[in-house]
Amino acid sequence: MPEIDELTIADEPASWAALGFAVEGETCRIGRVALRLAGRAAGRGIVRWTLRDATTTELDGLPTALAGATTAPLAERAPVHPNGVTRIDHVVAVSPALDRTVTALEAAGLDLRRVREEPTPAGAPRQAFFRLGAEILEAVQEPADVVERAGGAERPASFWGLALCCEDIDATVARLGEHVSEVRDAVQPGRRIASLRRSAGLGLPVALMTA
């Protein structure tokens, strides 16, 4: 089963370090996934992901690389982040044609767990969830008006943001102060969530969640 080895993100390492993430050089490792912080000049948001145990990069337009023999081995333990983040809960991608995206991802060997046919509070009409080792890919159908404004359903899928788990979300939110929203109930029953604000200085949406 494919697993996420690395996410290349168009952010400066200093921006993540300022938020209490442990950063070494241009790498911030969260759980089993390395975030390669390539700087704002690299693009926008999640530039691509690198997958272990995958055999194709054809994932409905999601920029994908395959981990090879030169990929650095995983350390036995992930670093401790001063802000209390422990792992990635899920990566979010958006699609103008969710059924097409689901077909492509299943053909590439990703493990489809379920399709949710109910709208989210943010207005996404449907979502599909794929298991990639310890992490989840949440593929979200764009609302019809967004699809029309953005140029139609022929566009490829694209990455959107991240959700990270915290050991103690209240302590993490207190540490981040004005750079994060208040904690609220998540869509998932029994879980709580907060969102980093633009003032946090990151180039992609990031949510913080209870485990």
Residue frames relative to the residue before (quaternion, step in Angstrom):
aa qw qx qy qz dx dy dz
M 1.0000 0.0000 0.0000 0.0000 0.00 0.00 0.00
P 0.4788 -0.6716 0.4729 0.3099 3.61 -0.81 0.89
E 0.0835 -0.7671 0.6347 0.0410 3.53 -1.19 0.73
I 0.5123 -0.6368 0.4765 0.3238 3.56 -1.19 0.51
D 0.2110 -0.7770 0.5847 0.0990 3.56 -0.77 1.07
E 0.8169 -0.0561 0.1139 0.5627 3.56 0.84 -1.00
L 0.1521 -0.7296 0.6562 0.1184 3.53 -1.26 0.59
T 0.2121 -0.7527 0.6096 0.1297 3.57 -0.81 1.01
I 0.0613 -0.8219 0.5645 -0.0452 3.54 -0.62 1.21
A 0.3841 -0.7330 0.5209 0.2093 3.56 -0.91 0.98
D 0.4316 0.6419 -0.5090 0.3776 3.54 0.43 1.30
E 0.5063 -0.6199 0.5011 0.3290 3.54 -1.27 0.41
P 0.5582 -0.6134 0.4320 0.3542 3.63 -0.95 0.76
A 0.6323 0.5578 -0.3385 0.4176 3.59 0.99 -0.78
S 0.6070 0.5659 -0.3588 0.4273 3.59 1.09 -0.63
W 0.6834 0.4596 -0.2795 0.4936 3.58 0.99 -0.81
A 0.6301 0.5316 -0.3393 0.4530 3.59 0.98 -0.77
A 0.6441 0.5395 -0.3207 0.4374 3.60 1.01 -0.79
L 0.6880 0.4578 -0.2700 0.4942 3.59 1.22 -0.46
G 0.6368 -0.5786 0.3177 0.3985 3.58 1.24 0.27
F 0.4662 0.6321 -0.4776 0.3938 3.58 1.17 0.52
A 0.4327 -0.6630 0.5421 0.2817 3.56 -1.12 0.69
V 0.0019 0.8091 -0.5836 0.0690 3.58 -0.51 1.22
E 0.0681 -0.7748 0.6281 0.0243 3.55 -0.96 0.94
G 0.8017 -0.0207 -0.0383 0.5961 3.56 -0.38 1.22
E 0.7413 -0.3253 0.2638 0.5245 3.55 -0.56 -1.17
T 0.6143 0.5653 -0.3281 0.4421 3.58 1.27 0.29
C 0.0399 -0.7413 0.6699 0.0099 3.52 -1.09 0.90
R 0.1194 -0.8179 0.5602 0.0542 3.59 -0.41 1.16
I 0.0666 -0.7812 0.6207 -0.0072 3.54 -0.78 1.12
G 0.7986 -0.0458 -0.0233 0.5996 3.56 -0.34 1.23
R 0.7924 -0.2723 0.2256 0.4970 3.57 -0.81 -1.02
V 0.6433 0.5314 -0.3067 0.4579 3.59 1.28 0.01
A 0.2763 -0.7427 0.5887 0.1594 3.56 -0.94 0.94
L 0.2105 -0.7297 0.6347 0.1428 3.56 -0.94 0.91
R 0.1826 -0.7720 0.6030 0.0846 3.56 -0.64 1.16
L 0.1692 -0.8172 0.5483 0.0542 3.56 -0.26 1.31
A 0.1157 -0.8803 0.4601 -0.0078 3.50 0.09 1.43
G 0.5831 -0.5921 0.3788 0.4073 3.61 1.23 0.01
R 0.6357 -0.5734 0.3671 0.3639 3.55 -1.17 0.62
A 0.6018 0.5792 -0.3642 0.4121 3.60 1.12 -0.54
A 0.5820 0.6143 -0.3649 0.3884 3.61 1.23 -0.35
G 0.7336 -0.3542 0.2453 0.5255 3.60 1.18 -0.28
R 0.5605 -0.5768 0.4609 0.3751 3.53 -0.91 -0.95
G 0.8560 0.0732 -0.0689 0.5071 3.55 -0.93 0.92
I 0.7609 -0.2469 0.2414 0.5493 3.56 -0.97 -0.91
V 0.2902 -0.7913 0.5201 0.1380 3.56 -0.43 1.26
R 0.7550 -0.2083 0.1437 0.6049 3.59 1.05 -0.77
W 0.2550 -0.7143 0.6086 0.2330 3.50 -1.35 0.07
T 0.2771 -0.7197 0.6137 0.1690 3.51 -1.31 0.52
L 0.1775 -0.8186 0.5443 0.0464 3.56 -0.75 1.13
R 0.3163 -0.6915 0.6157 0.2068 3.54 -1.21 0.70
D 0.8512 0.1740 -0.1260 0.4789 3.56 -1.22 0.61
A 0.4973 0.5905 -0.4663 0.4319 3.57 1.05 0.79
T 0.3055 -0.7835 0.5204 0.1482 3.58 -1.14 0.60
T 0.7743 0.2357 -0.1445 0.5692 3.59 1.24 -0.08
T 0.3262 -0.7200 0.5739 0.2141 3.54 -1.26 0.46
E 0.5052 0.6495 -0.4201 0.3828 3.60 1.29 0.14
L 0.2090 0.7849 -0.5445 0.2090 3.56 0.08 1.32
D 0.6842 -0.5213 0.2737 0.4305 3.54 0.74 1.16
G 0.7652 -0.3987 0.1923 0.4675 3.55 0.97 0.86
L 0.4840 0.6313 -0.4675 0.3856 3.62 1.18 -0.09
P 0.4223 -0.7221 0.4743 0.2745 3.64 -0.56 1.07
T 0.0228 0.8368 -0.5333 0.1215 3.54 -0.45 1.29
A 0.0643 -0.7433 0.6636 0.0542 3.53 -1.17 0.76
L 0.3818 -0.7128 0.5424 0.2280 3.55 -1.22 0.51
A 0.4456 -0.6698 0.5245 0.2789 3.55 -0.94 0.91
G 0.1444 -0.8168 0.5568 0.0442 3.57 -0.84 1.00
A 0.7786 -0.3472 0.2526 0.4577 3.51 -1.32 -0.24
T 0.6769 0.4941 -0.2969 0.4577 3.58 1.15 -0.53
T 0.4424 0.6952 -0.4623 0.3276 3.59 1.25 -0.04
A 0.4929 -0.6714 0.4651 0.2998 3.56 -0.86 0.94
P 0.4793 -0.6689 0.4726 0.3153 3.62 -0.92 0.81
L 0.5658 -0.5972 0.4466 0.3517 3.54 -1.19 0.57
A 0.4484 -0.6467 0.5408 0.2972 3.54 -1.08 0.73
E 0.6135 -0.5707 0.3858 0.3862 3.56 -1.16 0.55
R 0.8025 0.1167 -0.0488 0.5831 3.57 1.03 -0.77
A 0.4336 -0.6598 0.5423 0.2873 3.53 -1.08 0.74
P 0.5581 -0.5999 0.4366 0.3715 3.60 -1.09 0.54
V 0.4643 -0.6391 0.5294 0.3094 3.55 -1.24 0.46
H 0.2544 -0.7684 0.5705 0.1391 3.56 -0.81 1.01
P 0.4995 -0.6874 0.4364 0.2958 3.62 -0.71 1.01
N 0.6690 0.5080 -0.3082 0.4465 3.61 1.12 -0.54
G 0.5746 -0.6432 0.3554 0.3603 3.60 1.26 0.02
V 0.4472 0.6678 -0.4734 0.3604 3.62 1.24 0.12
T 0.1905 -0.8271 0.5247 0.0656 3.58 -0.86 0.96
R 0.8083 -0.0940 0.0920 0.5740 3.60 1.01 -0.69
I 0.5197 -0.5797 0.5103 0.3653 3.54 -1.36 0.10
D 0.3088 -0.7339 0.5735 0.1930 3.57 -0.84 0.95
H 0.7871 -0.2238 0.1466 0.5558 3.59 0.75 -0.99
V 0.3544 -0.6624 0.6213 0.2229 3.48 -1.39 0.48
V 0.2333 -0.7837 0.5630 0.1201 3.58 -0.94 0.88
A 0.0298 -0.7563 0.6535 0.0092 3.54 -1.03 0.93
V 0.2438 -0.7535 0.5893 0.1597 3.57 -1.20 0.51
S 0.0951 -0.7964 0.5968 0.0205 3.54 -1.13 0.72
P 0.3955 -0.6985 0.5349 0.2639 3.59 -1.05 0.70
A 0.7682 0.1954 -0.1003 0.6013 3.59 1.30 -0.31
L 0.1990 -0.8513 0.4713 0.1163 3.56 0.34 1.27
D 0.6373 0.5291 -0.3524 0.4356 3.63 0.89 -0.78
R 0.6360 0.5180 -0.3233 0.4719 3.59 1.01 -0.78
T 0.6599 0.5083 -0.3036 0.4627 3.57 0.96 -0.89
V 0.6404 0.5230 -0.3239 0.4598 3.59 0.94 -0.86
T 0.6443 0.5222 -0.3221 0.4565 3.59 0.93 -0.87
A 0.6776 0.4922 -0.2937 0.4608 3.59 0.91 -0.91
L 0.6844 0.4834 -0.2985 0.4570 3.59 0.90 -0.85
E 0.6337 0.5045 -0.3375 0.4795 3.59 1.02 -0.70
A 0.6417 0.5238 -0.3255 0.4559 3.60 0.99 -0.79
A 0.6760 0.4786 -0.2810 0.4848 3.58 1.18 -0.58
G 0.6239 -0.5942 0.3200 0.3940 3.58 1.27 0.10
L 0.4573 0.6723 -0.4683 0.3458 3.59 1.22 0.14
D 0.4451 -0.7259 0.4824 0.2055 3.53 -1.05 0.92
L 0.2044 -0.7864 0.5754 0.0927 3.59 -0.27 1.29
R 0.2163 -0.7982 0.5531 0.1004 3.56 -0.70 1.12
R 0.7793 -0.2255 0.1499 0.5652 3.58 0.93 -0.78
V 0.2688 -0.6992 0.6306 0.2030 3.52 -1.39 0.28
R 0.2277 -0.7767 0.5774 0.1074 3.55 -0.78 1.07
E 0.2029 -0.8253 0.5227 0.0671 3.56 -0.52 1.21
E 0.5768 0.5601 -0.3846 0.4535 3.56 1.16 0.56
P 0.5125 -0.6581 0.4441 0.3271 3.61 -0.98 0.72
T 0.4276 -0.6667 0.5482 0.2687 3.54 -1.22 0.60
P 0.6617 -0.4848 0.3699 0.4362 3.61 -1.22 0.22
A 0.6687 0.4980 -0.2999 0.4636 3.60 1.15 -0.58
G 0.6234 -0.6033 0.3186 0.3818 3.60 1.27 -0.04
A 0.4602 0.6595 -0.4727 0.3603 3.61 1.22 0.11
P 0.3999 -0.7714 0.4357 0.2349 3.64 -0.57 1.05
R 0.8040 0.0444 0.0143 0.5927 3.61 1.06 -0.70
Q 0.0604 -0.7798 0.6205 0.0561 3.56 -1.24 0.47
A 0.1726 -0.7467 0.6312 0.1199 3.54 -1.23 0.58
F 0.2051 -0.7988 0.5614 0.0690 3.55 -0.98 0.89
F 0.0865 -0.7946 0.6009 -0.0035 3.55 -0.81 1.10
R 0.3228 -0.7305 0.5712 0.1892 3.57 -1.04 0.83
L 0.0089 0.7625 -0.6465 0.0255 3.56 -0.93 1.01
G 0.7792 -0.2162 0.1135 0.5772 3.57 0.29 1.23
A 0.8265 -0.1619 0.1460 0.5190 3.57 -0.78 -1.04
E 0.7106 0.4491 -0.2439 0.4836 3.58 1.22 -0.43
I 0.3268 -0.7141 0.5895 0.1888 3.52 -1.36 0.38
L 0.2195 -0.6952 0.6586 0.1865 3.54 -1.24 0.58
E 0.1330 -0.7636 0.6286 0.0642 3.56 -0.80 1.05
A 0.1090 -0.7887 0.6044 0.0270 3.58 -0.50 1.23
V 0.1555 -0.8293 0.5366 0.0086 3.54 -0.58 1.24
Q 0.3875 -0.6979 0.5557 0.2323 3.56 -0.95 0.90
E 0.4069 -0.6924 0.5374 0.2575 3.59 -0.85 0.94
P 0.5263 -0.6047 0.4793 0.3571 3.61 -1.05 0.61
A 0.6601 -0.5548 0.3390 0.3762 3.57 -1.14 0.68
D 0.6679 0.5004 -0.3229 0.4464 3.60 0.94 -0.78
V 0.6214 0.5239 -0.3382 0.4743 3.58 1.11 -0.64
V 0.6230 0.5389 -0.3357 0.4569 3.59 0.96 -0.85
E 0.6796 0.4941 -0.2951 0.4550 3.58 0.88 -0.93
R 0.6872 0.4892 -0.2916 0.4510 3.58 0.87 -0.93
A 0.7228 0.4679 -0.2427 0.4470 3.56 1.04 -0.81
G 0.6997 -0.5119 0.2703 0.4188 3.60 1.21 0.06
G 0.7068 -0.4906 0.2692 0.4327 3.59 1.17 0.34
A 0.6477 -0.5746 0.3798 0.3256 3.52 -1.39 0.26
E 0.5335 0.6404 -0.4125 0.3676 3.61 1.23 -0.04
R 0.5058 0.6615 -0.4223 0.3581 3.59 1.22 -0.27
P 0.5244 -0.6348 0.4552 0.3389 3.61 -1.13 0.52
A 0.5945 -0.5052 0.4699 0.4131 3.52 -1.35 0.11
S 0.0902 -0.7940 0.5996 0.0439 3.57 -1.22 0.44
F 0.5314 -0.6142 0.4761 0.3370 3.54 -1.22 0.49
W 0.2091 -0.7991 0.5562 0.0920 3.56 -1.15 0.67
G 0.8006 -0.2523 0.2009 0.5050 3.63 0.61 -1.03
L 0.4374 -0.6795 0.5379 0.2401 3.52 -1.41 -0.16
A 0.1347 -0.7262 0.6605 0.1353 3.53 -1.32 0.44
L 0.1389 -0.8130 0.5653 0.0136 3.56 -0.75 1.13
C 0.3661 -0.7251 0.5422 0.2152 3.57 -1.06 0.79
C 0.2030 -0.7766 0.5901 0.0863 3.55 -1.11 0.81
E 0.5342 -0.6109 0.4782 0.3358 3.55 -1.15 0.62
D 0.7765 -0.0081 0.0446 0.6285 3.58 1.03 -0.86
I 0.2683 -0.8201 0.4783 0.1630 3.58 0.01 1.27
D 0.6225 0.5397 -0.3568 0.4404 3.60 1.03 -0.65
A 0.6549 0.4944 -0.3110 0.4797 3.59 1.01 -0.78
T 0.6399 0.5221 -0.3267 0.4597 3.59 1.00 -0.80
V 0.6657 0.4947 -0.3010 0.4706 3.58 0.91 -0.90
A 0.6362 0.5206 -0.3328 0.4620 3.59 0.99 -0.77
R 0.6488 0.5177 -0.3187 0.4577 3.59 0.99 -0.79
L 0.7273 0.4479 -0.2467 0.4578 3.59 0.90 -0.90
G 0.2769 -0.8289 0.4622 0.1505 3.57 1.25 -0.26
E 0.8640 -0.0830 0.0783 0.4905 3.55 -0.92 -0.98
H 0.6094 0.5894 -0.3475 0.4007 3.59 1.22 -0.27
V 0.7415 0.3296 -0.2001 0.5491 3.59 1.26 0.01
S 0.5309 -0.6302 0.4673 0.3204 3.56 -1.17 0.62
E 0.6229 -0.4776 0.4330 0.4431 3.54 -1.31 -0.05
V 0.5335 -0.6063 0.4811 0.3411 3.56 -1.22 0.52
R 0.0091 -0.7892 0.6133 -0.0317 3.57 -1.00 0.89
D 0.6330 -0.5076 0.4031 0.4233 3.57 -1.27 0.18
A 0.3684 -0.7206 0.5466 0.2150 3.57 -1.01 0.85
V 0.6561 -0.4709 0.3965 0.4366 3.56 -1.31 0.15
Q 0.6553 0.4911 -0.3086 0.4839 3.57 1.03 -0.79
P 0.4878 -0.6884 0.4447 0.3006 3.63 -0.66 1.04
G 0.8286 0.2395 -0.1890 0.4694 3.55 -0.99 0.91
R 0.6692 0.4702 -0.3051 0.4878 3.59 1.24 -0.05
R 0.2497 -0.7583 0.5882 0.1289 3.54 -1.26 0.52
I 0.1391 -0.8121 0.5668 -0.0003 3.54 -1.11 0.71
A 0.0235 -0.7461 0.6642 0.0415 3.55 -1.29 0.50
S 0.2968 -0.7676 0.5479 0.1502 3.59 -1.17 0.54
L 0.4503 -0.6523 0.5323 0.2974 3.55 -1.02 0.78
R 0.3645 -0.7252 0.5449 0.2105 3.55 -1.04 0.82
R 0.6870 -0.4771 0.3445 0.4262 3.56 -1.27 0.28
S 0.6060 0.5803 -0.3542 0.4130 3.57 1.10 -0.63
A 0.5256 0.6247 -0.4131 0.4035 3.60 1.25 -0.25
G 0.4364 -0.7574 0.4049 0.2682 3.57 1.23 -0.35
L 0.5188 0.6211 -0.4347 0.3951 3.60 1.19 0.34
G 0.4631 -0.7209 0.4609 0.2311 3.54 -1.17 0.64
L 0.7290 0.3052 -0.2273 0.5690 3.59 1.22 0.38
P 0.5680 -0.5787 0.4432 0.3822 3.60 -1.17 0.43
V 0.0137 -0.7834 0.6210 -0.0230 3.58 -0.95 0.94
A 0.1332 -0.7714 0.6197 0.0568 3.55 -0.91 1.01
L 0.2529 -0.7274 0.6191 0.1538 3.54 -1.26 0.58
M 0.0510 -0.8273 0.5588 -0.0280 3.58 -0.84 0.98
T 0.5044 -0.5574 0.5424 0.3750 3.50 -1.33 0.25
A 0.5830 -0.6066 0.4120 0.3497 3.56 -1.16 0.59
